[in-house]
Amino acid sequence: MIKKTIIALVLFILGAYFMAAVSVLNKPTDDEVCTQVYISVSDSVRAGFINNEEIQRLLKKAKLYPVGEKIKNINTRKIE
């Protein structure tokens, strides 16, 4: 009984440690800068509505193209 409790406690502590480590390590730093943008339009060839280059041009025209901007300053809602 005590052995199972100790094992459960150790597993709980390890789980909490891993969750805390992942959340701390995944936060971008304040000085981190966007270096590239991946744009994927799955039906652009078949449907012919818009392509990757057109999206990139529209983002640059609206001054929303994030490359070179600090991660904390990028407004993904506006880009969307």
C-alpha positions, 0 to 999 in steps of 0.5 A: 500500500505504501509502495503504491502511494510512493510510486503514485506520488513520484509519478505525479511529481514527475508529471508536474515537473514535465508540464512546468518545464514544457510551459516555461521552455515554449515561451518566446523571449522578448527579443526573438525575431520572426525569420520566416513565414510558411504559407500553405494554400492547399487548393490554389492550383486547382481552384485558382483563387489565390496563391502563396505569393499573392498572400505574401504581397497582401501582407506586405501591402497591409504592413502585416508581413511578420518577417523581421518583426519581434515575435511579441509584436506580431498580431496573428489575429490581424494576419488571419 
